Structure formats: C-alpha cells, structure tokens
Amino acid sequence: MNINPEEQFQTTYNACIDPAQQCDDSPPKNLERHEDLIHTNIAKLKNGRIIQRNVIYVIGIEDKIASEALLSSDDFFGQYGEIVQIYLNKKGYMISDEKKIYYSSYVTYNNNYSAC
C-alpha cells in the first residue's frame, strides 16, 4: 500500500481546518481567510516594540563625549555594569535655542540589573 505524501498532507490539512469538511481534492475553503489573518498579524507586529530590559536609550550626548570607547568607560556607563554593545547614532540633532549638536545612543548591558 503506497501512500502519496501530497494526498496525506492535503487530508491532514483539511481535517485541521474543519473536521466536518469532507476530504476531497479541492483546496480548503478557509485558506484565503487564514492567509488574510496571517498578513494582518504580521502587519501588527511591524508596529510593535520589543522591550529589552537590559538596554537603555540615552539622549543629549554632547559632541565631545560622543564616542563608543568613552561612553563604555568607567567614567560614564561602564561604571554600572558590563557593557555588551554600544550603538551611537551618527546622525546628531540640534536644539533650536542652542548651536550644539547632540547625539543619542543605545547601551546594552549583560544583565537587567545593570540597566536599571
């Protein structure tokens, strides 16, 4: 008795969608709705934020200290714990009243407690 893997998959797939549905060769009726739900959920995930408890976001970093080596030193953020990664945003911003350029940075620590 040889069982075609495609037929076995189609039968199993049809039974999972609707147990009362007859197993035939036609595609499942709910497939389009299922695909729409998948696309809707993916669109919702694109607007979400991932919260990492071991990452801090710092703004207002002056130009004279805007280097990864200096920020990770014990004089700045290194004093709070072991730093895994620092991402310094290269695109600075200005405050309208001042003529200084400020930067922002993400600092990733090796544990949650260091970032508190």
N, C-alpha and C positions, 0 to 999 in steps of 0.2 A: 504494500500500500504506500504509494508515493504521495506526499502532501506538498503542494506548491506553496512556498513561503509567502508569496504575494496574496494568495487566497486566504491563508491562515491569518495574516496580518489584517486584511480587509474585514474578515469575520470578527476578529477580536476588536478592531476599531469600531465597527458598527455596534457591537454589543456594549462597548463602553459608553458610547454616546447615548443610546437609548435601548435599554434591554428589551423593550417591547417591539422594537423595529425588526422586521424580517431581514435576515441576512441574504442579501442579493448582490448582484454585481454593480448596482448603481451607487454613485458616491453618496455619502451621508448628507442628509438634508440640513443638518445643523452646522455643517462645515464653514459656510460663509459667516454665520453669526459667531462661531468660535474664533475665526480669523479676525473679525472686527473687534472682539473683546481683547485679543492679544495686542492688536495695534493700539487700542485705547489705553491699555495698561502700560505699554512701552512709552506712550506719549506722557502719561502721568509721571513716570519715573524720570523723564528728562527734566521736569520742572522741580524735582525734589532735591533735597540737600542731604549729603551724607555727613553725619556728625561723628567726628573722631575726637574722643576725649583727651587724646594726647597731643593735639595740635592747637596752637594759638595763632591768632592773626593780629599782627601789630601794625599800627598806622602811625604816621607822624615821625618817621625816622629821618633825621637830618642827613644832608648830603655828606657831611664829614665823617659819619659813622656808618654809612651805608655800604658795608662790605660783609660778606658771609663770615670771614675769619674773625673780624672784630665783634660781630654780633654773637658768635658762638663762644667767645672768650668768657672767662670767669668774671670779668668786669661788667658784662651785660647778661645775656640769657643763659650762659653756661653755668652760672652760679646756682641755678635752680635744679639742675639735673643733667643727665647725659643726653646730648642732642644727637638725634639720628640724621636729621636733614634740615637745612635752612633753604627756603626759596625766597630770594629777594626779587621783588618785582622791579624790573629795569625801567619801567615807564613811571617816571615821577609825576607828581601833581603839585600845583601851586594853590595857595590860599590867596584869594583876591586882595586882601589887605597887605599881605607881605610879599616880598620878592624872593623868597626862599623856595627851593624845591624840596619836597618831602617824598619819602618812599614808604612802601608797605612790604611786609614780609610774613611768610608762614614759617613757624618754627615747630618742628616735630620732635617730641621727646620720646624716650624709650618706654615711658610708662605714664599712666594717667595722673599720678600724684605730682609729678614734676611740672605739669602744665597747669595745675590749679592756682 
